[in-house]
Amino acid sequence: MDNEWHKEEAEDLLTELGIFVSPIAGARLEVRRTRDHASHSEIVKLRAKGLSYGKIGLELDVNKGTAHQEVKKHQPQKCGCFD
């Protein structure tokens, strides 16, 4: 049978199937962006003080996953966060 179908890369699958998605009221979309050095430094310093990623996120209004990623990519020898 030759009825196999494959999605093309640029094809909008949801629209093609007639599915329309509405944003959930109150949902927060986080836009990934590069943090400046001051923001990165503040996250690293708060973590060094013992704050959890969740508390850092609340204090700096960032996602706790973002806080974790900033600490994970921190390079003390190059960064100068504590200078």
N, C-alpha and C positions, 0 to 999 in steps of 0.2 A: 504494500500500500504506500502511496506517495502523499499522505496527508499530514506529514510532519510539519510543524510550524516552529520557527525559531525567531525570537525577538531580535530585531535589528538594534544596533547600539544606540542610535538617536531616536528610536521609536518610543513614544509615550505610552507605555503599556496600560496604565490605568485609564487613560482617555480612550484608548483603543477598545477596552473592554466595557466602557460606559460607567466607570467607577469614578465618582467625584469625592474628594476628601475635603472636609471643612476643618479649619483649625479649632482646637478645643479651647473654649473660653478660659482664660487665665493661664494657658500654657505658656511657658517661657522657652523661647528658642535661644540657644547660645550660639553665638557666632565665634568660630575659632579665629583667633588672631595672634599675632606675635606680641608677646609681652615686652614692654620696655624694661630696661635694666632696673629701674627703681621699683617697679612692680614685682619683678622676679626676686629682687633682693629682699623686699618686705615679706614675701611668702617664705623664703628660705630662713629669714631671721625668726619669724613666728614659729616655724617648725622646730628650729633649734631651741626655742624657749619651751618646747614641749606641747604646743597646741596641736590638736588633732586636725586632720585635713578638713573635716566638717566645720570645726570652729574657725579655721583660717578662711574657709569659704564664706562663712557668715560674716566675719569681720571685714573682709575685703570685697564682698559681693562678687565672688567667683565660684564656679563649680568646684566641689571638693576634688573631682577628678583632675581639674586644671591645676589645682594646688599640688596634687600628687605628681603630675607630670613635670611641673616646674622644679620640684625638689629632686625628682629622678634625674633630670637632665643637668642639674647643678654640678659644676666643676670647680671645686674650691681653689685649685691651683691657678685657674685662669680668671675666675669670676670677680674677685675683689669685693664680694658682698659685705664682708665684715671689716673692711678698711675704714 
